[in-house]
Amino acid sequence: MATLLQHMRPWMHRSIEKCEAKMEQMMDQKIHAINKRLDTFDLRVLERPTPTIDVTPFQTELVSLYTNVTALLAPTQTASEAIPKMEEDHVVMTALFGYAMPPPYSFYAAGKRHRSDHTSDTNEARRLKKKERQ
């Protein structure tokens, strides 16, 4: 058996070396194929036209917003004038009631109906007729 192992050992070493060489060659081919695919992908990505974005409208809008914000945050400069108390009261009363004050609510007229024959025009006409008779 020892002689058989002596003959088999070189053959096994050659067989192992061939298999290792074949495996290395296959791995190199696969790595080459993957690198080739990656290169073509990179070229496709680089060849694509990039969409152009016009940022000038955004910049102008940003500037206008900035000016609006600064205007809002700026301290207001108002000239403090001494307004008389009477004028303030007049402004308040005018705002609340206007120039004509509404008539006070009459409890007597609350349940009564308005009659069309009791208008001011007819009252004046009756007075005139009464004066003519006398």
C-alpha positions in Angstrom: 0.0 0.0 0.0 2.9 2.3 0.6 4.0 2.1 -3.0 0.5 2.9 -4.1 0.5 6.0 -2.0 3.8 7.0 -3.4 2.4 6.9 -6.9 -0.8 8.6 -6.0 0.7 11.5 -4.1 2.2 13.3 -7.1 -1.0 12.7 -9.1 -3.1 14.2 -6.2 -0.9 17.2 -5.9 -1.1 17.9 -9.7 -4.9 17.4 -9.6 -5.2 19.8 -6.6 -3.0 22.4 -8.4 -5.1 22.1 -11.6 -8.4 22.5 -9.6 -6.9 25.5 -7.8 -5.7 27.1 -11.1 -9.1 26.5 -12.7 -10.9 28.0 -9.7 -8.7 31.1 -9.8 -9.3 31.4 -13.5 -13.1 31.2 -13.0 -13.0 33.7 -10.2 -10.9 36.1 -12.3 -13.4 35.8 -15.1 -16.3 36.5 -12.8 -14.6 39.5 -11.3 -13.8 40.8 -14.7 -17.4 40.4 -15.8 -18.7 42.2 -12.7 -16.2 45.0 -13.2 -17.3 45.3 -16.8 -20.9 45.5 -15.8 -20.1 48.1 -13.1 -18.2 50.2 -15.7 -21.1 50.1 -18.2 -23.5 51.1 -15.4 -21.2 54.0 -14.4 -21.0 55.2 -18.0 -24.8 55.0 -18.3 -25.2 57.1 -15.2 -22.6 59.6 -16.3 -24.1 59.9 -19.8 -27.6 60.8 -18.5 -28.4 64.4 -18.9 -28.9 66.0 -15.5 -32.1 67.9 -15.1 -31.4 71.6 -14.9 -33.1 73.4 -12.0 -33.5 77.1 -12.3 -33.0 78.5 -8.8 -33.4 82.1 -9.6 -37.2 82.1 -8.8 -36.5 80.5 -5.5 -33.8 83.0 -4.7 -36.1 86.0 -5.5 -38.9 84.5 -3.4 -36.4 84.0 -0.6 -35.3 87.6 -0.8 -38.9 88.9 -0.8 -39.7 86.7 2.2 -36.6 87.9 4.0 -37.6 91.5 3.4 -41.1 90.8 4.7 -39.8 89.1 7.8 -37.3 91.9 8.5 -40.1 94.5 8.1 -42.3 92.6 10.5 -39.6 92.2 13.1 -38.4 95.8 12.8 -39.4 97.9 15.8 -42.3 100.2 14.9 -41.5 103.9 15.0 -44.6 105.8 15.9 -44.7 109.3 17.1 -46.4 109.3 20.5 -48.8 112.2 20.5 -50.8 113.2 23.6 -54.4 112.7 22.6 -56.8 114.4 24.8 -59.1 112.2 26.9 -62.2 113.8 25.4 -61.2 112.8 21.9 -60.7 109.2 23.0 -64.1 109.1 24.6 -65.7 110.5 21.4 -63.9 107.9 19.3 -65.1 105.1 21.6 -68.7 106.3 21.7 -68.8 106.8 17.9 -67.5 103.3 17.4 -70.0 101.8 19.8 -73.1 103.8 18.9 -72.4 105.6 15.7 -73.6 109.2 15.3 -77.2 108.4 16.0 -78.1 106.8 19.3 -80.8 104.2 19.1 -84.1 105.0 20.9 -84.5 103.3 24.3 -86.6 100.2 24.4 -90.2 101.0 25.2 -92.0 98.4 27.4 -95.4 99.9 26.5 -94.9 99.4 22.8 -93.6 95.8 23.2 -96.9 94.0 22.8 -98.7 96.5 20.6 -99.1 96.2 16.9 -98.3 99.0 14.5 -101.4 100.3 12.7 -101.0 101.8 9.3 -103.6 104.5 9.8 -101.7 105.9 12.8 -98.8 107.3 10.8 -97.4 110.8 11.2 -98.7 111.9 7.8 -102.3 111.1 8.6 -102.0 112.8 12.0 -100.9 116.0 10.3 -103.6 115.7 7.7 -106.3 115.3 10.5 -104.9 118.3 12.3 -105.1 120.4 9.2 -108.7 119.3 8.5 -109.6 120.1 12.1 -108.2 123.6 11.9 -110.1 124.2 8.6 -113.4 123.2 10.3 -112.9 125.7 13.0 
